[in-house]
């Protein structure tokens, strides 16, 4: 997706994230990377619009990944299902 389209989509609706009930952080192990460097390509949603972004995996559970990514000057953070992210070398 081109950068201009991504900016428009991001401005048009809020970034979706998994809920506390879905994450179950009080029931499953959580790993936090103090210096995230694991690159992923991840599917996220702004409102109901799915887009694929280049991101860093900053934390994870057995089922979910907390990612961080940028669109222009804005940093975004959200939780997604592990299956919505693929390792992205380089």
C-alpha positions as YAML, in Angstrom:
chain: A
units: angstrom
residues:
- id: 1
  name: UNK
  ca: [0.00, 0.00, 0.00]
- id: 2
  name: UNK
  ca: [1.39, 3.41, -0.83]
- id: 3
  name: UNK
  ca: [2.27, 5.81, 1.98]
- id: 4
  name: UNK
  ca: [-0.29, 8.43, 1.01]
- id: 5
  name: UNK
  ca: [-3.18, 5.95, 1.14]
- id: 6
  name: UNK
  ca: [-1.96, 4.66, 4.52]
- id: 7
  name: UNK
  ca: [-1.86, 8.20, 5.94]
- id: 8
  name: UNK
  ca: [-5.42, 8.85, 4.76]
- id: 9
  name: UNK
  ca: [-6.70, 5.59, 6.26]
- id: 10
  name: UNK
  ca: [-4.93, 6.22, 9.58]
- id: 11
  name: UNK
  ca: [-6.43, 9.70, 9.85]
- id: 12
  name: UNK
  ca: [-9.91, 8.41, 9.08]
- id: 13
  name: UNK
  ca: [-10.46, 5.96, 11.93]
- id: 14
  name: UNK
  ca: [-8.94, 4.79, 15.21]
- id: 15
  name: UNK
  ca: [-6.41, 1.96, 15.33]
- id: 16
  name: UNK
  ca: [-8.03, -1.22, 16.65]
- id: 17
  name: UNK
  ca: [-6.37, -3.40, 19.31]
- id: 18
  name: UNK
  ca: [-7.18, -6.59, 21.15]
- id: 19
  name: UNK
  ca: [-9.14, -6.23, 24.38]
- id: 20
  name: UNK
  ca: [-8.02, -7.20, 27.88]
- id: 21
  name: UNK
  ca: [-10.39, -10.18, 27.74]
- id: 22
  name: UNK
  ca: [-8.79, -11.37, 24.51]
- id: 23
  name: UNK
  ca: [-5.24, -10.83, 25.79]
- id: 24
  name: UNK
  ca: [-5.71, -12.63, 29.14]
- id: 25
  name: UNK
  ca: [-2.55, -10.98, 30.49]
- id: 26
  name: UNK
  ca: [-3.42, -12.14, 34.01]
- id: 27
  name: UNK
  ca: [-3.47, -15.77, 32.81]
- id: 28
  name: UNK
  ca: [-0.65, -16.21, 30.28]
- id: 29
  name: UNK
  ca: [3.07, -15.38, 30.18]
- id: 30
  name: UNK
  ca: [4.06, -12.01, 28.75]
- id: 31
  name: UNK
  ca: [7.46, -11.29, 27.19]
- id: 32
  name: UNK
  ca: [8.60, -7.68, 26.81]
- id: 33
  name: UNK
  ca: [11.55, -6.80, 24.59]
- id: 34
  name: UNK
  ca: [13.28, -3.78, 26.17]
- id: 35
  name: UNK
  ca: [14.82, -2.84, 22.80]
- id: 36
  name: UNK
  ca: [12.43, -4.08, 20.10]
- id: 37
  name: UNK
  ca: [14.23, -5.09, 16.93]
- id: 38
  name: UNK
  ca: [12.24, -8.09, 15.62]
- id: 39
  name: UNK
  ca: [10.76, -6.85, 12.34]
- id: 40
  name: UNK
  ca: [7.33, -8.06, 11.27]
- id: 41
  name: UNK
  ca: [4.75, -7.38, 8.61]
- id: 42
  name: UNK
  ca: [1.45, -7.12, 10.39]
- id: 43
  name: UNK
  ca: [-2.21, -6.77, 9.56]
- id: 44
  name: UNK
  ca: [-3.88, -4.01, 11.57]
- id: 45
  name: UNK
  ca: [-7.23, -2.26, 11.32]
- id: 46
  name: UNK
  ca: [-8.03, 1.42, 11.35]
- id: 47
  name: UNK
  ca: [-11.75, 1.30, 12.03]
- id: 48
  name: UNK
  ca: [-12.95, -1.47, 9.74]
- id: 49
  name: UNK
  ca: [-10.19, -1.02, 7.14]
- id: 50
  name: UNK
  ca: [-7.44, -3.68, 7.19]
- id: 51
  name: UNK
  ca: [-3.93, -2.62, 6.16]
- id: 52
  name: UNK
  ca: [-0.54, -4.29, 6.27]
- id: 53
  name: UNK
  ca: [2.28, -2.38, 7.96]
- id: 54
  name: UNK
  ca: [5.98, -2.82, 8.68]
- id: 55
  name: UNK
  ca: [6.34, -2.98, 12.47]
- id: 56
  name: UNK
  ca: [8.48, -4.10, 15.39]
- id: 57
  name: UNK
  ca: [7.33, -6.81, 17.78]
- id: 58
  name: UNK
  ca: [7.72, -5.19, 21.20]
- id: 59
  name: UNK
  ca: [5.96, -7.76, 23.38]
- id: 60
  name: UNK
  ca: [4.13, -11.01, 23.00]
- id: 61
  name: UNK
  ca: [2.11, -13.76, 24.63]
- id: 62
  name: UNK
  ca: [1.51, -17.28, 23.30]
- id: 63
  name: UNK
  ca: [-1.41, -15.92, 21.22]
- id: 64
  name: UNK
  ca: [-0.79, -12.21, 20.59]
- id: 65
  name: UNK
  ca: [1.89, -9.70, 19.59]
- id: 66
  name: UNK
  ca: [2.20, -6.11, 20.75]
- id: 67
  name: UNK
  ca: [3.57, -4.12, 17.83]
- id: 68
  name: UNK
  ca: [4.84, -0.60, 17.28]
- id: 69
  name: UNK
  ca: [4.98, 1.16, 13.92]
- id: 70
  name: UNK
  ca: [5.08, 4.64, 12.43]
- id: 71
  name: UNK
  ca: [3.04, 6.43, 9.83]
- id: 72
  name: UNK
  ca: [4.70, 9.73, 9.00]
- id: 73
  name: UNK
  ca: [5.48, 11.35, 12.38]
- id: 74
  name: UNK
  ca: [2.94, 9.37, 14.41]
- id: 75
  name: UNK
  ca: [3.88, 6.25, 16.38]
- id: 76
  name: UNK
  ca: [1.18, 3.61, 16.77]
- id: 77
  name: UNK
  ca: [0.99, 0.71, 19.20]
- id: 78
  name: UNK
  ca: [-1.51, -2.10, 19.31]
- id: 79
  name: UNK
  ca: [-2.02, -5.76, 20.08]
- id: 80
  name: UNK
  ca: [-2.79, -8.19, 17.26]
- id: 81
  name: UNK
  ca: [-3.21, -11.95, 17.04]
- id: 82
  name: UNK
  ca: [0.10, -13.73, 16.42]
- id: 83
  name: UNK
  ca: [-1.23, -15.14, 13.16]
- id: 84
  name: UNK
  ca: [-1.66, -11.57, 11.83]
- id: 85
  name: UNK
  ca: [2.13, -10.99, 11.88]
- id: 86
  name: UNK
  ca: [4.89, -12.53, 9.76]
- id: 87
  name: UNK
  ca: [8.62, -12.27, 10.45]
- id: 88
  name: UNK
  ca: [10.19, -9.75, 8.11]
- id: 89
  name: UNK
  ca: [13.96, -10.08, 7.82]
- id: 90
  name: UNK
  ca: [16.16, -7.03, 7.12]
...
